[in-house]
C-alpha cells in the first residue's frame, strides 16, 4: 500500500525561535518527515504554515453539538485540538456520559483531550443527575483518554481541606496529570493556598489584578472569550510580559458563534492590540500542548502533521487545516463526516401548570431579592428592589425589567424554585433552557406565568432543548443528547440556534446579545453573587441559601 506522502511549501512559522522563513514541509504518513528552508525570509505572496490552534478549556456540550459535530465546525477555523471538560454531561449522565463523549470524539480527526470531572455534582445545593466520586475520578485518571483533572470548582472545599476534594487532587498528582482550577475572585494568600495544593490553571479571572496575583504564585492564566463570559479585553495586555504562562480558551461556545470563528479570532484581536505575533501564537498553539502533554504536533520534524495554512498573521483566515497529515478543511469546507449516534439522556419530570409558577408574597413584604445579570459575564450582582404584588402574589415588573426566573428539577417532580432577575430585558413571552450549568435542570425567564409554563412544557415534552414563546408564536430547538446537545448536523443547529436567539432578541425584546447563554449560567452557584438552583436562591459569596425551596 502506498504511503500518504506529500510536500507543502509556504512561509513556515517557527514560533519558539520567533522566526519565519519560506520553505517546504514533507509529510510521510501522519508525521512531518522533513522541514527544508528555501529562503531565509518570508515571501510576501505566499501563505503561512503554522501549528494548529488549541482551545485550552472548553465544554463541548455548550456548543449544543456532540464532539463529532463540534469538530466539523472547529476545523474550519484552524482548531486541531481541545482541552475538553465533560463536566456538563457528567452532571446529567455520570460515567456513561463521559464515555459517550470520548467514544464519539474518537471517531473524528480533531484531537479532543478530555478531563476527569472533579465536581459532580458541582455543589450540594442543587440536584444533579449523577455523582462522580473519588473512586470514579481515580478510574478515569487511569485511562489514556483522560489527560487532566478538570476544573476544581469547589474552591471552598480546597481552602477548607475537604477530604474528598483533596483526594481527587492527590489522585491527579499520583497519575502525573495536570489539575485545572476555577477560582473566581481569589486573591492574595487565599489564591496562594488554593494554588499550593497543586492546581495549575485558572480561566475565571475577570480583572488583570486577579490574574497577576495568580501568575505571581505560579499559576497559568487562560484568557477566556466565549459566548457568555468575555474576559479578553481585561486580560490581553498581560500577554506582553506573561505569554509563556498564558493560553486562550472559549469555555462555552454556542453553535452560532462557533460557526463564525474560534481561537483564530482571539489571535487576530491580540495582534490588533499590539501583542507580538509570536507571543500570541505561543499562547494559542504551543503552551496548551506542553502543559497538558497533548498528542498534538507543533510543527517539528517527527511530530504528527497537525498544522494549518493561513492567509496572513493578521486576520488568521484559515485556508487549510491538516490533522495527522490529512486535510480536514479547506476554504470554508469541512471534510469531516457526520457520525451516527444513539442519544443518551436523563429526563424524568412531568408537565407543569401555570399556577405552579405563582409566588405568594410574605406578610408585609415590600422588597424582593433580584439577580442582576451582566452582559459578557458569568458573575451577577445581588439587588434588592421594591416588590410588585397583585392579589397577594409577587409578579414581574416588566417596565422596570424585573422578570420572573424559575428553575425546575428535571430529574424528578419537585417544588419549583422561583425568584426575580434583571437585565434579560424581555418585553413579551418567555425563554427556557435545559442547558443550565451545572446540574442542567430547566431554567426559564418570562414576563408572566402562562408564557413561562408553555416554554418549560415544550422542553419537558422534547426531554431537552431551548425554547421561546410569544403570544402568537413558539420555537424550540430540541436537544436529545442529555438535554444538552443535538445529534443533528452542526451547521444546521447553528442556523436553528441563530433563529431562536434572534426571536428572543428581536421579537421578545431581550436586551442581551446572547440571552440563552446568559440564562444558562443563572443557576451556576459556584460563580457569585446571586444565583437560583432548583433548591432555592443562593448567595455565592456566603455560599449559603437566602431563600430555600422545600423538596418532596
C-alpha positions as CSV (number, residue, x, y, z in Angstrom):
1,X,0.0,0.0,0.0
2,X,1.4,3.4,-1.0
3,X,2.3,5.7,1.8
4,X,0.5,9.0,2.3
5,X,3.4,11.3,1.2
6,X,3.2,14.9,0.1
7,X,5.0,18.2,0.3
8,X,3.7,21.7,1.0
9,X,5.5,25.0,0.5
10,X,4.9,28.3,2.2
11,X,6.1,30.7,4.9
12,X,6.9,28.4,7.8
13,X,6.3,29.9,11.3
14,X,8.8,28.7,13.9
15,X,7.0,30.1,17.0
16,X,9.6,29.3,19.7
17,X,12.5,30.5,17.6
18,X,10.5,33.6,16.7
19,X,11.4,33.1,13.0
20,X,9.5,33.0,9.7
21,X,11.1,31.5,6.6
22,X,10.0,30.3,3.2
23,X,10.4,26.5,3.0
24,X,8.9,23.1,2.3
25,X,7.5,20.5,4.7
26,X,7.5,16.9,3.7
27,X,4.8,14.7,5.3
28,X,5.1,10.9,5.3
29,X,2.1,9.0,6.6
30,X,0.9,11.1,9.6
31,X,4.2,12.7,10.6
32,X,6.5,15.5,9.5
33,X,9.5,13.8,7.8
34,X,11.5,16.9,6.9
35,X,11.4,20.7,7.0
36,X,13.6,22.4,4.4
37,X,14.4,26.1,4.4
38,X,14.4,27.5,0.8
39,X,14.7,31.2,1.7
40,X,15.7,32.8,5.0
41,X,12.9,35.3,4.7
42,X,9.1,35.0,4.2
43,X,7.8,35.5,0.7
44,X,5.1,38.2,0.6
45,X,2.9,36.4,-1.9
46,X,2.8,33.1,0.0
47,X,0.5,31.8,2.7
48,X,1.7,30.9,6.2
49,X,2.1,27.4,7.6
50,X,1.9,27.2,11.4
51,X,0.8,24.8,14.2
52,X,-2.9,24.4,14.6
53,X,-4.9,26.3,17.3
54,X,-5.9,24.8,20.7
55,X,-8.9,25.7,22.8
56,X,-7.3,25.2,26.2
57,X,-10.6,24.9,28.1
58,X,-14.0,24.1,26.6
59,X,-17.2,22.4,27.5
60,X,-18.1,20.8,24.1
61,X,-21.7,20.3,25.4
62,X,-22.2,24.1,25.5
63,X,-21.9,24.2,21.7
64,X,-25.1,22.1,21.7
65,X,-23.2,19.8,19.4
66,X,-21.8,16.3,20.0
67,X,-18.0,16.2,19.7
68,X,-18.0,14.9,16.2
69,X,-20.2,17.8,15.0
70,X,-18.2,20.3,17.0
71,X,-15.2,19.1,15.1
72,X,-16.8,19.8,11.7
73,X,-17.1,23.5,12.6
74,X,-14.0,24.0,14.6
75,X,-11.5,22.7,12.0
76,X,-12.8,25.4,9.6
77,X,-11.1,27.9,11.9
78,X,-7.8,26.0,12.3
79,X,-8.6,24.3,15.6
80,X,-6.8,20.9,15.7
81,X,-7.2,20.1,19.4
82,X,-9.1,20.9,22.6
83,X,-8.8,20.5,26.3
84,X,-12.4,19.4,26.9
85,X,-14.1,19.1,30.3
86,X,-17.1,16.7,30.0
87,X,-18.4,18.1,33.3
88,X,-21.8,19.1,31.8
89,X,-22.8,15.7,30.6
90,X,-21.3,14.0,33.6
91,X,-23.7,16.0,35.8
92,X,-26.6,14.5,33.8
93,X,-25.4,11.0,32.9
94,X,-22.4,10.3,35.0
95,X,-19.7,8.0,33.8
96,X,-21.8,6.9,30.9
97,X,-21.9,10.4,29.7
98,X,-18.1,10.8,29.8
99,X,-17.6,7.5,27.9
100,X,-20.1,8.8,25.3
101,X,-18.1,12.0,24.7
102,X,-14.8,10.1,24.4
103,X,-16.2,7.4,22.1
104,X,-17.9,10.0,19.8
105,X,-14.9,12.2,19.8
106,X,-12.6,9.3,18.8
107,X,-14.5,8.8,15.6
108,X,-13.3,12.1,14.0
109,X,-9.8,13.5,13.4
110,X,-9.9,16.5,15.7
111,X,-7.9,15.8,18.8
112,X,-10.2,16.0,21.9
113,X,-8.3,15.7,25.2
114,X,-10.9,15.0,27.9
115,X,-10.5,15.6,31.6
116,X,-11.9,13.8,34.7
117,X,-14.7,16.0,36.1
118,X,-13.8,16.9,39.7
119,X,-17.1,18.4,40.9
120,X,-20.1,16.3,40.0
121,X,-22.4,17.5,41.4
122,X,-20.8,20.9,41.5
123,X,-22.3,21.6,44.9
124,X,-24.6,20.0,47.5
125,X,-27.1,22.9,46.9
126,X,-28.6,21.6,43.7
127,X,-30.0,18.4,42.2
128,X,-27.9,16.7,39.6
129,X,-28.4,13.5,37.7
130,X,-25.2,11.8,38.8
131,X,-22.2,11.8,41.1
132,X,-18.6,11.3,40.2
133,X,-16.9,10.2,43.4
134,X,-13.2,9.7,44.3
135,X,-13.1,6.2,43.0
136,X,-14.6,7.2,39.7
137,X,-12.0,10.0,39.4
138,X,-9.2,7.5,40.0
139,X,-10.7,5.2,37.4
140,X,-10.9,8.0,34.9
141,X,-7.4,9.3,35.5
142,X,-6.0,5.8,34.9
143,X,-7.5,5.9,31.3
144,X,-5.2,7.0,28.4
145,X,-8.1,9.1,27.1
146,X,-8.2,11.3,30.2
147,X,-5.4,13.9,30.3
148,X,-6.1,16.0,33.4
149,X,-8.3,16.6,36.4
150,X,-11.0,19.1,35.2
151,X,-11.6,22.4,36.8
152,X,-11.8,22.3,40.6
153,X,-14.8,24.5,41.1
154,X,-15.2,23.6,44.8
155,X,-12.7,26.2,45.9
156,X,-14.2,26.4,49.4
157,X,-13.6,22.7,49.7
158,X,-10.0,23.2,48.6
159,X,-9.4,26.0,51.1
160,X,-11.1,24.2,54.0
161,X,-9.3,20.9,53.3
162,X,-12.4,18.8,52.3
163,X,-11.1,15.2,52.3
164,X,-12.8,14.1,49.1
165,X,-11.7,17.3,47.3
166,X,-8.1,16.7,48.4
167,X,-8.3,13.0,47.5
168,X,-9.3,13.9,43.9
169,X,-6.4,16.4,43.7
170,X,-4.0,13.8,45.1
171,X,-5.2,11.2,42.6
172,X,-4.3,13.5,39.7
173,X,-0.9,14.1,41.2
174,X,-0.3,10.4,41.6
175,X,-1.4,9.9,37.9
176,X,1.0,12.6,36.9
177,X,-1.7,14.6,35.2
178,X,-2.4,18.4,35.5
179,X,-5.1,19.9,37.6
180,X,-7.3,22.7,36.3
181,X,-8.6,25.5,38.5
182,X,-11.7,27.5,38.8
183,X,-11.4,30.2,41.4
184,X,-13.2,33.5,40.5
185,X,-12.1,36.4,42.6
186,X,-9.5,34.6,44.7
187,X,-6.6,37.0,45.5
188,X,-3.5,37.1,47.7
189,X,-2.9,34.5,50.4
190,X,-6.2,32.8,49.6
191,X,-5.2,32.3,46.0
192,X,-1.8,31.1,47.1
193,X,-3.4,28.5,49.4
194,X,-5.6,27.3,46.5
195,X,-2.6,27.1,44.1
196,X,-0.3,25.4,46.6
197,X,-2.5,22.3,46.5
198,X,-1.2,21.7,43.0
199,X,-3.8,23.4,40.9
200,X,-2.1,24.8,37.9
201,X,-4.5,26.9,35.7
202,X,-7.4,29.3,36.0
203,X,-9.8,30.6,33.3
204,X,-12.1,32.6,35.7
205,X,-10.1,35.8,36.1
206,X,-12.1,38.9,35.3
207,X,-9.6,41.5,36.2
208,X,-5.9,41.9,35.4
209,X,-5.1,42.4,39.1
210,X,-6.6,39.0,39.9
211,X,-4.7,37.3,37.1
212,X,-1.4,38.9,38.1
213,X,-1.9,37.6,41.7
214,X,-2.3,34.1,40.4
215,X,0.6,34.4,37.9
216,X,2.8,35.5,40.8
217,X,2.1,32.3,42.6
218,X,2.9,30.1,39.6
219,X,-0.5,29.6,38.0
220,X,-1.1,29.7,34.3
221,X,-3.9,32.0,33.2
222,X,-6.3,31.3,30.4
223,X,-7.8,34.2,28.6
224,X,-11.4,33.3,28.1
225,X,-13.7,34.7,25.4
226,X,-16.8,32.6,24.9
227,X,-20.4,33.3,24.0
228,X,-21.3,34.5,27.5
229,X,-18.1,35.2,29.5
230,X,-15.7,37.6,27.8
231,X,-12.5,38.5,29.6
232,X,-10.2,39.1,26.7
233,X,-10.2,42.9,27.0
234,X,-9.5,42.8,30.7
235,X,-6.5,40.4,30.4
236,X,-4.9,40.7,27.0
237,X,-2.3,43.3,28.0
238,X,-0.8,40.8,30.4
239,X,0.4,38.8,27.5
240,X,3.1,41.3,26.7
241,X,5.1,40.1,29.7
242,X,3.5,36.8,30.7
243,X,2.9,35.0,27.3
244,X,4.8,31.9,28.4
245,X,2.2,31.3,31.1
246,X,-1.0,32.2,29.2
247,X,-3.4,30.4,26.9
248,X,-6.6,31.1,25.1
249,X,-9.9,29.4,25.7
250,X,-13.6,29.7,24.9
251,X,-15.0,27.8,27.9
252,X,-18.5,27.9,26.5
253,X,-19.1,28.5,22.8
254,X,-22.6,28.4,21.3
255,X,-23.1,27.0,17.8
256,X,-23.7,30.3,16.0
257,X,-20.5,31.8,17.2
258,X,-18.5,28.6,16.6
259,X,-19.7,28.7,13.0
260,X,-18.2,32.2,12.7
261,X,-14.8,31.8,14.4
262,X,-12.8,30.1,17.2
263,X,-9.4,30.6,18.7
264,X,-8.2,32.2,15.4
265,X,-10.4,35.3,16.1
266,X,-8.7,35.7,19.5
267,X,-5.3,35.6,17.8
268,X,-6.4,38.3,15.4
269,X,-7.7,40.5,18.2
270,X,-4.5,40.1,20.2
271,X,-2.3,41.1,17.3
272,X,-4.5,44.1,16.6
273,X,-4.0,45.1,20.2
274,X,-0.2,45.2,19.6
275,X,0.8,41.9,21.2
276,X,3.8,40.4,19.4
277,X,2.6,37.7,17.0
278,X,5.0,35.0,18.3
279,X,3.8,35.6,21.8
280,X,0.2,35.3,20.6
281,X,0.9,32.1,18.7
282,X,2.8,30.5,21.6
283,X,-0.3,31.0,23.8
284,X,-2.6,29.7,21.1
285,X,-0.6,26.8,19.7
286,X,2.2,25.7,21.9
287,X,1.6,26.3,25.6
288,X,-1.5,24.1,25.9
289,X,0.3,21.2,24.1
290,X,3.2,21.4,26.5
291,X,1.2,22.0,29.7
292,X,-1.3,19.1,29.1
293,X,1.1,16.8,27.3
294,X,-1.3,16.8,24.3
295,X,-1.0,14.4,21.4
296,X,-0.7,17.3,19.0
297,X,2.2,18.2,16.8
298,X,3.8,21.7,17.0
299,X,5.4,21.8,13.5
300,X,8.7,20.0,14.2
301,X,10.3,17.1,12.4
302,X,9.0,13.8,13.9
303,X,5.7,15.5,15.1
304,X,2.3,14.3,13.9
305,X,1.4,16.5,11.0
306,X,-1.1,18.8,12.7
307,X,-0.9,22.2,11.1
308,X,-2.8,24.9,9.3
309,X,-2.3,27.2,6.3
310,X,-3.4,30.8,6.9
311,X,-3.6,33.7,4.5
312,X,-1.7,36.0,6.9
313,X,-0.7,36.5,10.5
314,X,-3.1,39.5,11.0
315,X,-6.6,38.2,10.5
316,X,-5.7,34.5,10.6
317,X,-8.1,33.5,7.9
318,X,-7.6,29.7,7.6
319,X,-7.1,28.3,4.1
320,X,-6.4,24.6,5.1
321,X,-6.4,22.5,8.2
322,X,-4.3,19.3,8.5
323,X,-4.6,16.7,11.3
324,X,-2.4,13.6,11.2
325,X,-1.3,14.5,7.8
326,X,-4.7,14.7,6.2
327,X,-6.6,17.7,5.1
328,X,-9.7,18.1,7.2
329,X,-10.9,21.5,6.0
330,X,-10.2,23.8,3.0
331,X,-11.6,27.3,2.2
332,X,-14.6,27.0,4.5
333,X,-15.5,23.4,3.6
334,X,-15.1,20.6,6.2
335,X,-14.2,17.1,5.2
336,X,-15.3,15.5,8.5
337,X,-18.4,13.3,8.0
338,X,-21.4,13.0,10.3
339,X,-21.1,10.1,12.7
340,X,-24.3,8.1,13.6
341,X,-25.0,8.2,17.3
342,X,-27.5,6.7,19.8
343,X,-28.5,9.5,22.2
344,X,-28.3,9.1,26.0
345,X,-30.4,11.2,28.4
346,X,-31.9,11.5,31.8
347,X,-35.2,13.5,32.0
348,X,-38.0,12.4,34.3
349,X,-40.1,15.4,35.3
350,X,-43.7,15.9,34.1
351,X,-45.6,18.7,32.5
352,X,-46.4,21.8,34.7
353,X,-49.4,24.1,35.2
354,X,-49.2,27.9,35.1
355,X,-50.2,28.1,38.8
356,X,-47.1,26.1,39.7
357,X,-45.1,29.2,39.0
358,X,-47.1,31.5,41.3
359,X,-45.1,33.0,44.2
360,X,-47.1,34.1,47.3
361,X,-45.9,37.3,48.9
362,X,-44.9,37.1,52.6
363,X,-46.8,39.1,55.2
364,X,-45.9,42.8,54.9
365,X,-43.3,42.1,52.2
366,X,-42.1,45.2,50.4
367,X,-38.8,44.1,48.8
368,X,-37.5,41.2,46.8
369,X,-34.1,39.9,46.0
370,X,-33.2,40.3,42.3
371,X,-30.4,38.6,40.3
372,X,-28.7,41.2,38.1
373,X,-27.4,39.5,35.0
374,X,-24.4,41.2,33.4
375,X,-23.6,41.2,29.7
376,X,-20.5,39.1,28.9
377,X,-20.0,37.9,32.5
378,X,-20.9,34.8,34.5
379,X,-20.9,36.8,37.7
380,X,-24.1,38.5,38.8
381,X,-25.0,41.2,41.2
382,X,-27.3,40.9,44.2
383,X,-30.0,43.6,44.2
384,X,-32.9,44.4,46.5
385,X,-35.9,46.0,44.7
386,X,-39.4,47.1,45.6
387,X,-41.8,44.2,45.3
388,X,-44.7,44.2,42.8
389,X,-47.7,42.4,44.3
390,X,-51.1,41.6,42.8
391,X,-53.8,39.6,44.6
392,X,-51.2,38.6,47.2
393,X,-48.7,37.2,44.7
394,X,-45.3,38.6,43.7
395,X,-45.3,39.3,40.0
396,X,-42.8,40.7,37.4
397,X,-42.4,44.4,36.8
398,X,-41.7,44.5,33.0
399,X,-41.5,48.3,32.9
400,X,-38.6,48.1,35.4
401,X,-37.1,45.0,33.6
402,X,-37.7,42.8,36.7
403,X,-38.8,39.4,35.3
404,X,-39.6,36.1,36.9
405,X,-36.9,33.4,36.8
406,X,-37.6,29.8,37.7
407,X,-35.6,26.6,38.0
408,X,-37.4,23.2,37.6
409,X,-35.9,19.9,38.7
410,X,-35.7,17.8,35.6
411,X,-34.7,14.5,37.3
412,X,-37.9,14.1,39.3
413,X,-41.0,16.2,40.2
414,X,-40.4,18.7,43.0
415,X,-41.5,22.1,44.1
416,X,-40.2,24.9,41.7
417,X,-37.6,27.5,42.7
418,X,-38.9,31.0,41.9
419,X,-37.2,34.3,42.1
420,X,-36.6,37.5,40.0
421,X,-34.0,38.7,37.5
422,X,-33.0,42.0,35.9
423,X,-31.3,42.7,32.5
424,X,-32.6,39.9,30.5
425,X,-34.9,42.5,29.1
426,X,-37.8,40.5,27.7
427,X,-40.9,42.7,26.8
428,X,-43.1,39.7,25.9
429,X,-43.3,35.9,26.5
430,X,-40.6,33.7,27.9
431,X,-37.4,31.8,27.2
432,X,-36.3,28.5,28.7
433,X,-33.5,26.0,28.5
434,X,-32.4,22.6,29.8
435,X,-28.8,23.8,29.4
436,X,-28.3,25.3,32.9
437,X,-24.9,24.9,34.5
438,X,-24.0,22.9,36.3
439,X,-26.8,20.4,37.1
440,X,-28.8,21.2,34.0
441,X,-32.2,21.5,35.4
442,X,-34.7,23.6,33.4
443,X,-34.3,27.4,33.8
444,X,-36.7,29.9,32.4
445,X,-37.4,33.6,32.5
446,X,-40.6,35.4,31.4
447,X,-43.0,38.2,31.8
448,X,-45.9,36.1,33.0
449,X,-46.6,32.6,34.4
450,X,-48.5,31.4,31.4
451,X,-45.6,32.1,29.0
452,X,-43.1,30.6,31.4
453,X,-45.2,27.4,31.7
454,X,-45.5,27.0,28.0
455,X,-41.8,27.4,27.4
456,X,-41.0,24.9,30.1
457,X,-43.5,22.3,28.9
458,X,-42.1,22.4,25.4
459,X,-38.7,21.4,26.8
460,X,-40.2,18.7,29.0
461,X,-42.0,17.3,26.0
462,X,-38.8,17.1,24.0
463,X,-36.8,15.9,27.0
464,X,-34.4,18.8,26.5
465,X,-33.9,21.9,24.4
466,X,-34.0,25.7,24.3
467,X,-37.4,27.3,23.7
468,X,-39.0,30.7,23.3
469,X,-42.7,31.7,23.2
470,X,-44.6,34.8,22.4
471,X,-48.4,35.3,22.4
472,X,-48.6,34.1,18.8
473,X,-45.5,32.0,18.2
474,X,-43.4,29.4,19.8
475,X,-40.0,27.9,18.8
476,X,-37.9,25.0,20.2
477,X,-34.5,23.6,19.4
478,X,-34.6,20.1,20.7
479,X,-31.5,18.7,22.4
480,X,-31.9,14.9,22.6
481,X,-28.5,14.1,23.9
482,X,-28.6,14.5,27.7
483,X,-30.8,17.6,27.1
484,X,-27.6,19.4,26.2
485,X,-26.7,18.5,22.6
486,X,-28.3,17.7,19.3
487,X,-27.4,14.7,17.2
488,X,-28.1,16.6,14.0
489,X,-25.7,18.4,11.6
490,X,-23.7,21.1,13.3
491,X,-24.2,23.7,10.6
492,X,-28.0,23.1,10.7
493,X,-28.0,23.5,14.5
494,X,-26.0,26.8,14.2
495,X,-28.7,28.1,11.9
496,X,-31.5,27.0,14.2
497,X,-29.9,28.5,17.2
498,X,-29.3,31.8,15.4
499,X,-33.1,31.8,14.6
500,X,-34.2,31.2,18.1
501,X,-31.7,33.7,19.5
502,X,-33.0,36.3,17.1
503,X,-36.5,35.5,18.1
504,X,-35.6,36.1,21.7
505,X,-33.9,39.4,21.0
506,X,-36.0,40.9,18.1
507,X,-39.5,39.5,18.8
508,X,-39.4,39.1,22.6
509,X,-37.2,42.2,23.1
510,X,-34.3,40.7,25.1
511,X,-31.5,43.3,25.5
512,X,-28.9,40.6,25.9
513,X,-26.6,39.7,23.0
514,X,-26.9,36.0,23.8
515,X,-29.8,35.6,26.2
516,X,-29.8,31.8,26.1
517,X,-26.2,31.6,27.0
518,X,-26.6,34.1,29.8
519,X,-29.7,32.2,31.0
520,X,-27.7,29.0,31.2
521,X,-25.4,30.5,33.9
522,X,-28.1,31.8,36.2
523,X,-28.1,28.5,38.1
524,X,-24.3,28.3,38.3
525,X,-23.9,28.5,42.1
526,X,-20.1,28.5,42.1
527,X,-19.9,31.9,40.4
528,X,-21.0,34.8,42.7
529,X,-23.0,36.7,43.6
530,X,-26.7,35.6,43.4
531,X,-28.0,32.6,41.6
532,X,-31.0,30.3,41.6
533,X,-30.8,26.5,41.8
534,X,-33.7,24.0,41.9
535,X,-33.4,24.2,45.7
536,X,-33.6,28.0,46.1
537,X,-32.0,31.4,45.9
538,X,-28.3,31.1,46.6
539,X,-25.7,33.6,47.8
540,X,-22.4,32.7,46.1
541,X,-20.3,34.9,48.4
542,X,-21.5,33.4,51.7
543,X,-22.1,30.0,49.9
544,X,-25.5,29.6,51.5
545,X,-29.2,29.9,50.7
546,X,-31.0,33.2,51.0
547,X,-34.4,31.5,50.3
548,X,-34.8,27.8,50.2
549,X,-37.4,25.6,48.5
550,X,-38.6,22.5,50.3
551,X,-38.2,19.4,48.1
552,X,-40.5,16.4,48.1
